[in-house]
């Protein structure tokens, strides 16, 4: 299974927030933000910080995609 953070980027647009603002408000590193941008795995602590900052659930920012749909 692969991970996709497309939902996160759409949510940021809806909340009129850019990636830098998210990084600062959530207290995550530029490296973590880069991993999110590449749909790479990140620590659940990072995902929890983002959810707390955006007041949402983890399913609102990411989804798992079966290998055959990649």
C-alpha positions in Angstrom: 0.0 0.0 0.0 1.1 3.5 -0.8 0.2 6.6 1.0 -1.2 9.8 -0.6 -1.4 13.2 1.0 -3.6 14.8 -1.7 -6.3 15.4 0.9 -3.9 17.5 3.0 -3.1 19.8 0.1 -6.8 20.2 -0.8 -7.6 21.0 2.9 -4.8 23.6 3.0 -6.4 25.3 0.0 -9.8 25.2 1.6 -8.3 26.8 4.8 -6.4 29.3 2.7 -3.1 28.2 4.3 0.2 27.6 2.5 2.7 24.8 3.3 5.1 27.2 5.1 2.3 28.4 7.4 1.4 24.8 8.2 5.0 23.9 8.9 5.4 26.8 11.4 2.0 26.4 13.1 2.3 22.6 13.4 6.0 22.8 14.5 7.2 20.3 11.9 10.5 20.3 10.0 11.1 21.3 6.4 12.3 17.7 5.9 9.0 16.3 7.1 7.1 18.7 4.8 9.3 17.5 1.9 8.4 13.9 2.7 4.7 14.8 2.7 5.2 16.4 -0.7 6.7 13.3 -2.1 4.0 11.0 -0.6 6.6 9.3 1.6 6.0 7.8 5.0 6.3 10.1 8.0 6.1 9.6 11.7 2.6 9.5 13.2 3.6 12.2 15.6 4.0 14.6 12.6 0.5 13.5 11.3 -1.0 14.1 14.8 0.6 17.6 14.9 -0.9 18.5 11.5 -4.4 17.1 12.5 -4.3 19.2 15.8 -3.3 22.3 13.8 -6.0 21.8 11.2 -8.6 20.5 13.7 -9.2 17.4 11.6 -8.9 13.6 11.6 -6.1 11.7 10.0 -8.4 10.4 7.3 -9.0 14.1 6.3 -5.3 14.5 5.4 -4.2 11.1 4.0 -5.3 7.9 2.4 -3.8 4.5 1.6 -3.8 3.5 -2.0 -3.6 -0.2 -3.0 -0.6 -1.1 -5.1 -2.6 -2.0 -8.2 -4.0 1.6 -8.4 -0.7 3.4 -8.4 
